[in-house]
Each structure stands twice: as C-alpha cells, then as structure tokens.
Amino acid sequence: MSKLLIVIPAHNEEDNIVQVVESLTRLYPEYDYVVVNDGSRDKTAAICRAHGYRLIDLPINLGLAGAFQTGLRYAADNGYDCAMQMDADGQHKPEYIPAMLQALEEGNDIVIGSRFLTVKKPKTLRMLGSYIISWSIRLTTGRAICDPTSGMRMFNRAMVAKTAPPSRKFRYRWVSAPPDRAT
C-alpha cells in the first residue's frame, strides 16, 4: 500500500473544515492529511488548531494552486509515495480515495476524480471553460479528460516531485524608490 498524503487547501472554510477532516479521518485513518490554510481571514486556522488537525498556515493567500503546491512540497520533503488534493468545501467524497489510489498503483501518474463519468456535464456558461480545456487536452494529447477542473486529483511520487516547488529558501531583491521608478 502506498504512503498517501491528502492535501486539503482551505481558504475561509470555517463552516466546512471540521466536517471534511472528521469524515476523512473516520473513514480512512490509515491515510495522512494536512490542511493548508491559505491565508484565511475567518477562523479556519483557529478551528484546525483547536481540533489538533495537521496544519500548514500560510500567512497570505497564494490561491488554490499555491496552497496545493505547498502541500506537494510537504509530501516530497516527507517521503510520501503519492499526494492527493481534496477541497475543503466538502464537495468531494472520501469514499473515492481507494479507487483513485488503485488506479495510481496500476501505473498511472495522475488520477482525476471526475464529476462527469456517470452524469453528463451541464451545458452552462460556468462549464464553458471546462469544455474548452477538455477539448484542448484531447486535441493536443488524444486523451479524453471529462473533468479537467476537478479539485480531487492524485499524483504519484514522480509527479509530486515535478509539480512541487523547489525546496529552498527564496531570496528577494528589493529597493526603495519613488513609485514611478520602482522595479
């Protein structure tokens, strides 16, 4: 069995985080998780601390991709075989984790939990971006991905290593200058 880290990016999810983490840990205590608080302005981080949840608390909002990359870096630095994103809003069902993990262990690099395998994708303006991304992927790769914007994704070790930002201290160059001359 693979050593799995479930990364839960959370931005202003005080109303959902307890239900998400409690459901996950009740159903699958064998998997590790970490909540990445993405600069929330509500009580998300305080709730996680009060419940003793594993937490990475980002001081500013990096966005969903930045929060997930933070979790991937944690997975890479701590020897996990794979990592999974599961959104903190409660829309993803932890019951799908074993099937996704099995698909990963069968040799796939990335497994996407799709909302549209058994239900047809709605033809709405909101889904237009998803249709365009799906079409672009099929055109360039020949592979049909029906839910490319899904927030439930699992990566094997190689993909974690490629996707995680480098583990190093960042150096910033800065200078004080009048606003019209700042670089």
KAFEN-V245953 format. One record per residue. RES is the residue in one letter. PSI is psi in whole degrees, 0 to 359 (999 if undefined). Layout:
BEGIN
[[RES/PSI] [RES/PSI]]
END
This chain:
BEGIN
[[M/138] [S/148] [K/109] [L/135] [L/126] [I/118] [V/125] [I/91] [P/134] [A/122] [H/113] [N/55] [E/34] [E/331] [D/343] [N/337] [I/321] [V/312] [Q/318] [V/309] [V/318] [E/318] [S/315] [L/312] [T/333] [R/316] [L/325] [Y/68] [P/345] [E/347] [Y/142] [D/157] [Y/162] [V/133] [V/128] [V/101] [N/114] [D/64] [G/34] [S/145] [R/357] [D/205] [K/20] [T/307] [A/318] [A/320] [I/316] [C/317] [R/316] [A/327] [H/355] [G/25] [Y/151] [R/127] [L/133] [I/121] [D/102] [L/134] [P/339] [I/163] [N/117] [L/351] [G/167] [L/315] [A/317] [G/320] [A/318] [F/320] [Q/324] [T/315] [G/322] [L/321] [R/319] [Y/316] [A/315] [A/318] [D/340] [N/18] [G/28] [Y/146] [D/332] [C/163] [A/150] [M/141] [Q/133] [M/117] [D/151] [A/2] [D/358] [G/4] [Q/341] [H/141] [K/120] [P/339] [E/341] [Y/350] [I/311] [P/318] [A/321] [M/318] [L/320] [Q/316] [A/324] [L/317] [E/345] [E/2] [G/2] [N/148] [D/321] [I/138] [V/129] [I/124] [G/109] [S/138] [R/348] [F/30] [L/322] [T/351] [V/135] [K/137] [K/129] [P/148] [K/78] [T/165] [L/324] [R/327] [M/356] [L/316] [G/318] [S/319] [Y/317] [I/317] [I/316] [S/314] [W/317] [S/318] [I/315] [R/320] [L/319] [T/334] [T/342] [G/1] [R/139] [A/117] [I/110] [C/345] [D/67] [P/345] [T/11] [S/139] [G/10] [M/96] [R/146] [M/136] [F/140] [N/177] [R/318] [A/319] [M/326] [V/313] [A/321] [K/330] [T/332] [A/141] [P/156] [P/144] [S/92] [R/161] [K/132] [F/140] [R/135] [Y/138] [R/132] [W/159] [V/145] [S/130] [A/159] [P/149] [P/327] [D/354] [R/7] [A/145] [T/999]]
END
